[in-house]
Amino acid sequence: EVQLVESGGGLVQPGGSLRLSCAASGFTFSNYDMSWVRQAPGKGLEWVSSISPSGGSTYYPDSLRGRFTISRDNSKNTLYLQMNSLRAEDTAVYYCAKERGKNDYWGQGTLVTVSS
Amino acid sequence: DIVMTQSPDSLAVSLGERATINCKSSQSILYSFDNKNHLAWYQQKAGQPPKLLIYWTSTRESGVPDRFSGSGSGTDFTLTISSLQAEDVAVYYCQQCYTTPITFGQGTRLEIK
């Protein structure tokens, strides 16, 4: 059974940093693109980042490039999202998802709240 | 960036009736390599993560009931629920995965009339 379990969310002050993790199991993690997608409270889905199976290619929307960094450790079957210079508008549930698009498996999400 | 626009924003349909949700992309999402429109549909129920329903415009994900179907070409796509069930109450999103940035429609809220 495929499982994606996010962790690392919480309350952070504006300007602060946070690193999210996503532990994957039930599939050959190193064979797949992985993604982060976020959802602000009461809002729609927003793609945050994706990474290739080897980690050699990463993808971001222009609005987040430079502040967010996606990475993976295939030896630990874990996906990461380093978030810096956080703003109130980054407040959202962050989902880990398998694949770059056509995301067939999602985690339950981890809530990030940016507030003073 | 490719803009995905869904209509309507919300929809109320009687049980057993047909529900239709539209999605329009601001440019073609047809990938010439495989001749497929890289358009997916997701269902998100309250308090849950999204669930993949359909990909490549019309291919149902494993386990998805056959009352869900997708169609379309060019820049216009449709999700149809042929006979609405109570458990179909949710927000539905389209997504283009043709190119990055991956983009989603704004969502369509489906309720029971």
Contacts between the chains, C-beta under 8 A, distances in Angstrom:
chain1	res1	chain2	res2	distance
A	35	B	102	7.6
A	37	B	50	7.9
A	44	B	93	6.7
A	44	B	104	6.1
A	44	B	105	7.6
A	44	B	106	5.2
A	44	B	107	4.6
A	45	B	42	7.6
A	45	B	44	7.8
A	45	B	50	6.5
A	45	B	93	5.6
A	45	B	95	7.7
A	45	B	104	4.5
A	45	B	107	7.5
A	46	B	104	7.1
A	47	B	100	7.9
A	47	B	101	6.0
A	47	B	102	4.0
A	47	B	103	6.8
A	47	B	104	7.0
A	50	B	100	7.0
A	50	B	102	7.2
A	59	B	100	4.5
A	59	B	101	7.6
A	60	B	101	7.7
A	61	B	1	7.6
A	61	B	100	7.7
A	61	B	101	4.1
A	62	B	101	7.5
A	95	B	49	5.5
A	95	B	50	7.7
A	100	B	97	6.6
A	100	B	100	7.6
A	100	B	102	6.8
A	101	B	38	6.6
A	101	B	40	6.5
A	101	B	95	6.2
A	101	B	96	7.5
A	101	B	97	2.1
A	101	B	98	7.9
A	101	B	102	5.0
A	102	B	38	7.5
A	102	B	40	5.1
A	102	B	52	6.8
A	102	B	55	4.3
A	102	B	56	7.6
A	102	B	95	7.9
A	102	B	97	5.3
A	103	B	40	7.7
A	103	B	42	7.8
A	103	B	50	7.4
A	103	B	52	6.1
A	103	B	95	8.0
A	104	B	52	5.0
A	104	B	61	6.5
A	106	B	49	3.9
A	106	B	50	5.9
A	106	B	51	7.5
A	107	B	49	6.6
A	108	B	49	6.0
A	109	B	49	6.0
